Amino acid sequence: MSPQPAAPCHRTVPTVLALGAWLKNRACLCQGSQVQWSAAHGDLSDPAACAALRQSALELIERAHLAGAPVAALAHDLHPDFYSSQLALELADELGLPAVAVQHHRAHIGAVLAAHGLDEPVLGLALDGFGLGDDASAWGGELLWLHGPHWQRLGHLQPLALPGGDRAARQPWRMAASALHACGHGEQIAARWGAAVGAPQAALLQQMLARQLNCPPSSSAGRWFDAAAAALGLCLQQDDEAQAAVALEQAAQRALDGGMALPDLPTPLPDAQGRLDLRPLWLALHQAAPTTAAATDALAAAFHLRLADGLADWVLQARRQRPVRGVALAGGCFYNAILRQRLSERLQEAGLQVWLQTEHGCGDAGLALGQAWVAAQEHAAATAAQVQRLETTKENEPCV
């Protein structure tokens, strides 16, 4: 681990150690104008990765102490079951320090702001697979506003049920069935998916969705990509992370590279509650029923472009209510080059600056920097408020 020049987490805040996410874990020490990263530990489902994270955290704490700027706070994900969260609380208790829980998507946008040294209000679009929301539900398609320690969730993607909970993320056909149910055609699930996954399993899932049994909602963009890939028959079950989304992007890229004519799919529109509704776009994709590989690729490309256009319109609508100079894009879905480029072009054409995090990618590997940035912003705000209270108290003291 070696110090790396980076934008300061905040001008006046002390050292913060952030312990990162569950996936692609990496810890980060934000110390004045320097950022020190731990090695990449991988996913914390592996006990060896957990042990490595603990060792890295202890080493970073010692380094901060030896440098004369000891750790003043530990930052971690909002999810209480993550080992990184539990370790942060354990170390904070041992050291007598505050532990700051940071919502996952707020941290994603915070990482972009920290990486670019931004100290201004921004809109943030965070698209990924999962992050616990401050309402205890599964988030993953979030439109945020941030300015220093202040933030607000302005909107989110239309939620989909996750039939079977976490299992739905491993079986994209479940997400396609969920989307079909969300579009008001749940009675078609057994007939549509029975041949592919087995009639009993498809019928059971249809009943689960109808009765909302073990079907928690999620606003995740990643799950909508899964639903689209399954609807086109590109991936019904995935063995690797983002396998369905990658298959969908590859199909789309083939169509774009070949200059194919693309079908006319509807652009998603936000509703009165600020939710971007992807159901009409997905239903048009599902009902297209392509019969050739080329037609499948063309639909995949049209899905990408219309989704990007809908996201751009959503951000620009929010900008009319919250004037800002630019927008930060973050989350693993932005590894998708088609989505990233189309959306960036649309936003830039409308006069918005677009910022992304690049050093550790747009996904969870760079999340710790955002956790540290948020904790630093909150510490600075709390310190300023305390100073203001003391000054007010002194001003109101009677003269003797």
N, C-alpha and C positions, 0 to 999 in steps of 0.2 A: 504494500500500500504506500503510495507516494503522494505528496501534496500536488494538487493541480490548480493552476490559476482559474478562477471562475468569478462570475459576478457575485458580489456580496449578498448574503441572504437578506440583510438589512443593514442600514448604516450604523445603527447604534446597539444592536442586540448582541448578547453573549453567545457562547458556543452551544450548538444544538447537535445532538446525535440522533439520527433517524434510522430506524431498523427495517424499513422497506416493506415489501409486499409478501404475499404467500408464494406467488409464482416468480421465477427468475430473480430470486432475492439477491439484494445487494444493499449493504448499509452505507451510510453517508454521514460524515462529520462536517458540519458547516461552522467554520471558525474564522470570524472576521471576514476577510476577503478571500479566504482559501477554502477549497472543498477537497476533502480526502475521501476517496471511495475505498471500500473493502473489495476483496476479490468477489467474483460472482459465485454465489452459493448454490444456485439452482432452485428447485422447488422444495418447499419446506415440508412436503409429505415424506421426504427422505430424512431419517434420523441423522445421517451424516451431515446433511446440509444444515440442520438445526444446530448441531455441535459446532460446525464451522462458523455459523453466524454468531454464536455466543462467544467464541474465541475472538472473532474479528471485533465484536463490540467491546470486549475487555481491552484489546490492544488499542483501539481508537480512544477509549477513555483514558488510558495511560498516556498516550501520545499528547492528548489535549492537556493533561495535567503537567507533563514535562515541559510543554511549550508555554506554560504560565497562563493558559486560558482554559481552565477546567470546564468540563461539561456542566451546563446550568439547567438543561432540560432534555428529556428524551421524547421523541415523537414516534408515533406508530399508527398503524391502520385502525380504523374504527371497529373492525371485526374482532370481537373478543376471543374467538376460537383460534385465530392465527397464532402460531408459535412466536412470531415476531412481536405481536402485541403482548403476549404473556411475558416474554423476555423483557420487554421495555418496562412493564409494570414491576417485575421482579427487581431489575437493576435500579429503577427509580426508588423503590422502597429501601434497598440496601444503601443507596447513596444519599437518601433524604432529599431527592430532587422531584420536581413535578414531571408527570408523564402526560403528554398531550395527544389525545386521540384525534386523528385527522381523517375526514371522510375521503374515500378513495379517489373520487373524480375531482374533488377540490385539489387534492395533492397532485393529480395529473396536470391540471392547469397551472398550479403553483410551480411545478418543475419547469414548465416552459417560461414562466415569468422570471424565475431565478436564473435560468440559463441565459436569458437575454438581458438581464439586469433591468427589468421593467418596473417602474414605480408609478403606475397610472391605471385608471379603470380599464378593464378589457372584458370582452365577451369570450367565453370559453366553450368549445364544443368537445366533449369527452365521449368517445365511442369505443366500447370494448365489450368483453364478455360478461364480467361480473365485478361488482363492488358493492359492499353493504351501504345502503343509504341511511341518512339520519332519521328516516321513518321506519327503519329496520326491514325494509323491503330490498329486493335485488334491483340495483340500478345498472345502467350500462349504455344509455343513450341520452346524454344530459346536456342541456344548454344552460350555462351558468354565467353569472356576472361576478367579477371579483375586483376589489380595490383594497389593497393592503389587507387588514384583518377582516374586512367585511366581504360577505359573499351571499349570493342568493341563487336558488334553483329557479330559473325562469320557465323552464319547460323540459319535456322529456318525450321520447318516442312512445307511441301507443304501446302499452304493455301487452305481453303475451303470457299466457299461462305456461308453466313448466310442468307438464304432466310427468309425475314421477320424480320431481325435484331435480337433483343434480344429474340424474340419469338422462334427462332430456338434452343436456349439453353434449352427451356422448352419442346420442342417436338423433340425428337431424330429422328423420322421418316423424319423430314425435313433435318437433317444432312445426313441421309442415301441417300435421294434423291439428295442432293448436291454432295455427293461423287460419285453417279452414273453419274451425269452430268459431274463431273470433270474427270471421266474415259472415257468420250466420248460416253456415252449411255443415254443421257438425254431424248431421245425420248421414253424410256421405263418407265419413272417415273409414268405416269398416269396408265398404265396397272399394274405396280408392286404394287402401293400403293393405288389405287382407292378402292379396296374392304375393306382395313383396315381403311382408314380415310375418305372415301367418294370420289366418282369420280370427282365432281366439284372441291373440294379442291386440289386433286392430280393434276388435269389438270391445275389449276391456278398456282400451284407451278412450274410445268414444264415450263409454259410460263414465269414466273418470272425469272427462272434460264436461260432460253434461251435468254431473253432480258436483263438480268442482272439488273432487277428492284428491288430496295430495297434489294440488295444482297451484303452487304459489305464483304470483305474478312477477314479471320481470320486464323492465324497460330496455333490456340489453340489445344493442345493435348487432352484436355477434349472433344472437339467437335468430334475428331476422335474416341474416346471411345464411344461417343453417337452413331456415325454412325455405329460402329461395333455392338453395342448392338441391334440397330434397325434392322440391316441386318439379325441378327440371331433371330429376333422376341422376344427378351428378354424384351424390353421396347420401346414402341412407344411414350409414353408421360410420363413425370416425374412430380410428385407432390412435391418431395423433392430434394434438391441439391445432385448431383452425384448419383441419383437413378439408372440411366442407367449404369454408370461405376461400381457401386457396384454389380448390377445384373450380369454384364459380368464377374467380378472377381469371384463371387461366383460360377458361372457355370464352370469357368476355374479350380477353386480349387477342385470342385467335380471330374473333370476328372483326375487331378493330384493325388488326394488322392486315387482314384480308380486304379491308374496305367494303365490307358487306353492308347492304341496305338493312337498316334496323327497324323492327316493328314499332309502332306507336303505342307506348305504354303511358299511363297517367302519371303526372308528377304529384308526389305526396303534398298534402296541404295541412297546415296547422288548424286545430279546432279552437273553440273559444277559450279552452282551459290552457292553451299553450302547448298541447301535445301534437307532435307531428304524426299524422295517421298514415301508416304504410299499408293498411289493409287493401285499399283499392289497387295499389301497385302490385302487391303480392297476388291478389285474386286474378288480375289480368294475366300475370305470369302463369299461374296455375291453370287457368282456363284455356291458354294458348295451345297446350298439349302438342308440343313439337314432335314431328315424326322422323326428322333427320338430325344428324349431329350438327350440321351447319345451322339449322333453325334453332337448335338448343343454344349454340354459341351466340347467335344474334340476340336471342332473348336475354341471355346473361349480360351482354353488353348494354342492351337497352335498360335493364334493371339498374346497372351501375350508374348510367348517365342520369336517369330520372331520379334516382335516390340522391345523387350529388346535387342536382338542381333543386330538389325539395329542401335539402339541408341548407343550401345557400339562401333560398327565399326565406326560410325560417330564421336564420341569423340576421338577415337584412331587415326583417320585420321587427325583431327584437332591438336592432340598432335604432330604429325610429323612436323607441321608448327609452332606450339607454344609450345616448350618443357616446361613442368611443372611437378611438383612432384605429383600433385593430382587433383581431380575434386570434386566440390561441387554439390550436388543434392538437389533441392528445388522445392517447389510448391506442390499443393494439390494432384497431380497425384501420388506422391510418398507415399501417404497413402496406395496405392495398394501394398500389400506385395509381390505378385508374380513379378511384374515389378521391384520393388526395389531390391529384393534379386537376381534375375537373372542378372540384370544390374550391381549391385555391384560386384557379383562374376566374371563376365566377365572382368570388369575393373581391379579388384584386380589381377586376373590371368595375366593380361598384365603388372603388375607392378605399377599400379596407386594407390595412397592412395585415399580413398573415404570418404568424410565428409558429414554429414547431421546435420541439426538442430534438437534437440530433446526436449528441455525444453518446448516449446509451440507447438510442432509438426512442420511439414514441410509446413503448409499452411499459410494463411493470419494472423492467430493469433500472429505469431512471426515476422510479416513483419516490425513493427516499429523499431526493433533493427537494421535491415538492413538499414532502412532510416536514422537512427541516425549515423550508421557507415559510410555511403556514405557522408553525410553532414560533418562529422568530417574529413574524408579524404580530401574532397575538401577544407575545411577551412584550414587544415594544409598545403596543397599545395599552397594555395593562400598566406598564411602568409609567408611561406618560400620564395616564389617568391618576395614578397614585401621586405623582409629583403635583398635578393640578389640585388634587384634594388637599395636599399639605400646604400649598401656596394659598389656597382659599382659606384654610384654617388660620394661617398666620395673619392674613389680611383682616380676618374677623375678630382676632384677639383684642380685647380692650387695652387701651393704653394705660399704663400704671404710672 
